[in-house]
Amino acid sequence: MKLKEEFIKLLEEDKDFRYLVAGILGYRDILERLEEHDRKFNEILKKLEEHTRILSEHTKRLEEHDRKFNEILKKLDEHTRIL
């Protein structure tokens, strides 16, 4: 029973040992691919955050342009009435 307990402890605590066992069982490639997918996913999340920030800035700028445009339309309407 001691060997089994040591084996389980190594699996729980030693990442390299886990990969070695997983490789023997044919899972190493799958685990490495999952880690690569996690890395790429995190990169995509960073890009999404940046795009969200840029979109927010553009939205604010568009709102400001819209406000100014409405002011101009109002002034134009006032001048049109005067004429």
Legacy VTK file of the C-alpha trace (Angstrom):
# vtk DataFile Version 3.0
C-alpha trace
ASCII
DATASET POLYDATA
POINTS 83 float
0.000 0.000 0.000
2.928 2.357 0.640
3.964 2.317 -3.043
0.442 3.256 -4.094
0.364 6.147 -1.598
3.746 7.424 -2.789
2.609 7.171 -6.398
-0.556 9.168 -5.653
1.441 11.757 -3.698
3.833 12.192 -6.630
0.898 12.581 -9.011
-0.601 15.281 -6.791
2.592 17.222 -6.073
4.979 16.766 -9.006
3.904 18.290 -12.310
6.771 16.687 -14.261
5.908 13.274 -12.842
2.251 13.785 -13.803
3.315 14.599 -17.360
5.578 11.575 -17.466
2.736 9.285 -16.394
0.315 11.064 -18.718
2.790 10.611 -21.568
3.047 6.918 -20.875
-0.735 6.770 -20.908
-0.865 8.865 -24.096
-2.308 11.979 -22.468
0.766 14.188 -22.508
0.065 15.560 -25.978
-3.516 16.304 -25.003
-2.423 18.106 -21.834
0.180 20.142 -23.710
-2.390 21.103 -26.333
-4.826 22.140 -23.602
-2.143 24.338 -22.050
-1.466 25.890 -25.466
-5.185 26.542 -25.914
-5.295 28.180 -22.477
-2.369 30.405 -23.431
-4.000 31.426 -26.709
-7.342 31.977 -24.983
-5.690 34.318 -22.484
-4.092 36.241 -25.366
-7.516 36.569 -26.987
-8.980 37.830 -23.711
-6.283 40.519 -23.525
-7.034 41.587 -27.091
-10.760 41.618 -26.328
-10.158 43.864 -23.321
-8.147 46.255 -25.508
-10.846 46.267 -28.197
-13.488 46.899 -25.544
-11.485 49.854 -24.236
-11.082 51.281 -27.742
-14.787 50.777 -28.475
-15.666 52.633 -25.296
-13.420 55.544 -26.291
-14.952 55.667 -29.764
-18.448 55.565 -28.315
-17.667 58.528 -26.071
-16.217 60.461 -28.995
-19.238 59.689 -31.157
-21.566 60.833 -28.398
-19.642 64.108 -28.152
-19.784 64.582 -31.931
-23.490 63.822 -31.858
-24.014 66.417 -29.132
-22.076 69.053 -31.092
-23.926 68.178 -34.274
-27.267 68.636 -32.533
-26.123 72.034 -31.247
-25.191 73.054 -34.772
-28.550 71.872 -36.087
-30.310 73.880 -33.409
-28.353 77.020 -34.307
-29.002 76.427 -37.991
-32.710 76.098 -37.284
-32.649 79.367 -35.310
-30.872 81.166 -38.138
-33.265 79.717 -40.674
-36.224 81.084 -38.722
-34.618 84.510 -38.565
-34.178 84.566 -42.329
LINES 1 84
83 0 1 2 3 4 5 6 7 8 9 10 11 12 13 14 15 16 17 18 19 20 21 22 23 24 25 26 27 28 29 30 31 32 33 34 35 36 37 38 39 40 41 42 43 44 45 46 47 48 49 50 51 52 53 54 55 56 57 58 59 60 61 62 63 64 65 66 67 68 69 70 71 72 73 74 75 76 77 78 79 80 81 82
